[in-house]
């Protein structure tokens, strides 16, 4: 039976998805191939050894040599694609796996590899489609099913994902990890009652599993019982001291309780275990900023972006931090980067508009703020900023209406400005 810690596979937003721990024949194709004799087989055996030791440049050179010896073998391209993907060279990996599937379009192993690379490139819909094709030939392949489940969840196709879970449970009715996966999907749908039932059953099957206890804590958080959630997170950590996600979830609970210092302690513990989670660094940056550690916050935001270069929330927060510390050019650069990735991001438009206002470019500022409010009419920050710009444009009535709307949405600064600027009446 798998150790509960080694069952962790992915984090989908804040929900844990587990390796199913099911027996498949996925590795047989590879083992039969490298078990053969000859130059190519020797190259692949040595490449595999370097892969296991994370010696990626050495492994890549060996795969290059293998392809130079035989450029018609689909498996070699697939292995090199896997390596390139781990090195972050996703475009090259996609080219290799495309070549592999052209050479052998009927291999479910190759379609699965292609789907995994597409998921790394955030093409979850394309990945699900590839896996659907593979499953037509091997409808009971548990790894294909579990990868399709992951692709469907990441593309937010939850109804289809639940159907895949049902197929897996029909094959493995007592597998605790499948039940935990379904609970995670129910939480996405805010069906905490259904999630609780699945986790209760999963806990009965694996009472020693900290991840199941951690998920129970997330259910209680969703139901608004923060104190019980904290108790469940502590129980999860007691069962599995190396469960970083439980510390990170405890931090979220403390944040909701307004205890930023306690949240920071848990974030430090969680990041010390799970060192490659961009959202954890982002959350710690926000906690550090609220406690006055501006440089620490910047460092963590930059680390989050190293791990996830297209994380628009991290880009926005870094830009906001630049603006708050007087670095107008840094703020403008961050806003423009975010808009290149996500052109209709209301927060990035608001940030860029507010920076244009600082540069006294009111026309550009209003254009961005108008777009931000059109995209999200309840963006109180954009309403506040547009109100301020309109004050400088001598558009008193429009400015007061923006400030009033922003104050109604909870922006206290807008309320104070509305009281100061709009309390006087024209005769």
Number of C-alpha atoms within 10 A of each C-alpha: 6 10 11 19 16 10 18 17 13 13 12 14 9 15 20 22 25 25 19 23 17 16 9 12 11 15 9 9 11 15 11 9 15 17 12 12 9 9 11 21 15 16 20 22 18 17 25 20 14 17 18 11 10 14 13 18 15 14 25 20 13 22 24 16 16 22 18 11 12 12 15 14 15 22 21 23 26 25 24 24 29 22 23 21 20 16 14 12 13 19 14 14 25 23 14 22 27 20 19 26 21 12 16 16 14 13 15 23 21 24 27 25 24 26 27 25 24 24 20 14 15 14 16 24 19 16 27 28 16 22 26 19 15 22 19 10 12 13 13 15 19 22 21 26 25 23 20 28 26 25 26 22 24 19 18 16 16 18 12 14 24 19 13 19 20 16 16 23 16 11 14 14 12 13 18 25 26 24 28 28 29 25 31 30 27 20 20 18 14 14 16 22 14 17 25 22 14 22 24 19 17 22 21 11 15 16 14 16 22 26 29 29 27 27 29 28 29 30 26 19 21 15 14 11 14 21 14 14 25 24 15 23 27 20 17 26 21 13 17 19 15 18 23 23 29 30 28 26 26 30 29 24 24 19 17 13 13 11 14 21 16 17 26 24 15 23 27 19 19 24 19 12 16 17 13 15 17 22 20 22 26 26 23 26 29 24 23 21 16 13 13 11 13 17 13 16 25 21 15 22 29 20 19 25 21 13 16 15 14 16 18 22 17 27 26 26 23 26 30 25 22 20 21 12 12 11 14 21 14 17 26 22 15 25 27 19 18 25 20 13 13 14 12 15 20 23 25 29 27 30 28 29 30 31 25 20 20 14 13 13 14 20 14 17 24 22 14 23 30 20 18 25 20 12 15 15 14 15 20 23 24 29 28 30 24 29 29 23 25 19 16 14 12 11 13 16 12 14 24 24 16 23 31 23 21 26 21 14 16 12 18 14 14 26 20 14 18 23 14 10 15 16 10 8 6 4 3
